[in-house]
Each structure stands twice: as structure tokens, then as C-alpha cells.
Amino acid sequence: MGELTPELYAALRAEGRGRFAEHAIRDTLTFVPFRKLPPWFKWQMVRTTVVDKVEAWRLTAKYAVEDAWKALRRRR
């Protein structure tokens, strides 16, 4: 108990990211130690980290542009 079986990893891999298994994959990456993940799943961890960071940067830039636009409109 307490570990994912090769069959479960295979099911997650078959379903893939961005579809039904998205939350299950993220949960697995959260609760299973990195050293216990299969190699292909470690790449999912790297990918998820990069995608999350890029999304954070995008939102930061978007909010900065929105704030600047609001400030310019108030000056008129």
C-alpha cells in the first residue's frame, strides 16, 4: 500500500496530460517522491514546473499591462 503500481503509471501515461488524467498526474507529482517516479514521469514534473512558471510570468505581465492601461485612462 501507499505506492503506485506500474499498471497505474501506465494508465496515467496512456491517458496523457491535458485530458482526463490531468489532475491525477498533478496529484501524483505532488505526493510521490521524485526519486520513486519512472523516468518518463520525471519529465512530466519538469514540464509541469516550466509550464506553471511561464503561466505565472504571463499573468504578471498581463496584470502589469492592465494596471498601466488603467493608470493612463485615469490621467485623461
N, C-alpha and C positions, 0 to 999 in steps of 0.2 A: 504494500500500500504506500501511497504518498509519492509514487513515481509514474511518469507516463510510459506507456508501453510502446514498442516500435510500431505497433498497429495504429495507435493513436497519432503518433508523429506522421505516419504515412497518410492517415486520413486528413490531417491538417495540411500536409503538403499537397495532397491531391486537390483539396478544395481551393487552396491558394488565398492570397491576400486580396482585399478589396471586394470580397464576396461574402458569403455566409459565415466563413470562419474568421473574419477579421478580428472580432472581439476575443475569440478563443485563442488566436495566435498571440494577441497582445497580452492576454492573461498569462499564457504560458511563458512569455518573455519576462513577465513581472515576477512570477513565483518560482520558476525553475532556475537554479544557479547556472550561470553562463557555461561553466566547465562541464555540466551534465547535458548540454544541448548537443544534438547532432550537428555536424559541420554546416549543412545547408541551412539549419535553423539559426546558427550564429550569424550568417549573412542577413537573415531577416532582422536580427537585433540591430545590426549596423544600419541596415536600410531604414528601419523604423526610427532610429535615432536621428539620422540625417534628414529624413522627411519631416519629422517633428520640428527640428531646428530651423529648416528652411521655411516651414509654415509660420513659425514664431517670428522670424525676420520679416516675412511678407506682411503679417498683421501689424507689426511695429511700424513698418514703412507706410502702410495704408492709414493707420491712425495718425501718424505724423502729418501726412498729406491732408487728411480731413481736418485736423486741427489748424493747419496753416491756412487752408481754404476758408474755414470759419473766421479766423482772425482777419483775413483780408476782406471778407464780406462785411465784418463789423466796422471796418475803417471807412467804408464808403458813405 
